[in-house]
């Protein structure tokens, strides 16, 4: 259609803007979903490291 009228560049420019907005919205939604998951993962790793450090110390103290 754009080729027939002679404004193919304008039509393709508008289509690219629409696709760019769609991709931006999709990435924003994915980022908003990933943030809490990554935060929970970081918290779980911190808890694991704390337990891995403290449990052997507690076991040694209990055997004394």
C-alpha positions in Angstrom: 0.0 0.0 0.0 2.8 2.4 0.9 4.7 1.5 -2.2 1.7 2.2 -4.4 1.2 5.7 -3.0 5.0 6.4 -2.8 5.3 6.9 0.9 6.8 3.5 1.8 9.4 5.2 4.0 6.8 6.9 6.1 4.7 3.8 6.5 7.7 1.7 7.5 8.7 4.4 10.0 5.3 4.3 11.7 5.4 0.5 11.8 8.9 0.5 13.3 7.7 2.9 16.0 4.7 0.7 16.9 7.0 -2.4 17.1 9.5 -0.5 19.2 6.8 0.5 21.7 5.5 -3.0 21.8 9.0 -4.4 22.6 9.6 -1.7 25.1 6.4 -2.6 27.0 7.2 -6.3 26.9 10.7 -5.7 28.3 9.3 -3.5 31.0 6.8 -6.1 32.0 9.5 -8.8 32.0 11.8 -6.6 34.1 9.1 -5.9 36.6 8.5 -9.6 37.0 12.2 -10.5 37.3 13.1 -8.0 40.0 11.2 -9.7 42.9 12.4 -13.1 41.8 16.0 -12.0 41.7 15.6 -10.3 45.1 14.2 -13.5 46.6 17.1 -15.5 45.1 19.6 -13.1 46.6 18.0 -13.4 50.0 18.0 -17.1 49.8 21.7 -17.2 48.9 22.5 -14.8 51.7 20.6 -17.1 54.2 22.4 -20.1 52.9 25.8 -18.5 53.3 25.0 -17.4 56.8 23.8 -20.9 57.8 26.8 -22.5 56.1 29.1 -20.2 58.1 27.3 -20.4 61.5 26.3 -24.0 61.7 29.8 -25.5 61.9 30.7 -22.9 64.6 27.6 -23.8 66.6 28.4 -27.5 66.3 31.9 -26.9 67.6 30.7 -24.9 70.6 28.1 -27.6 71.4 30.8 -30.3 71.5 32.8 -28.4 74.0 
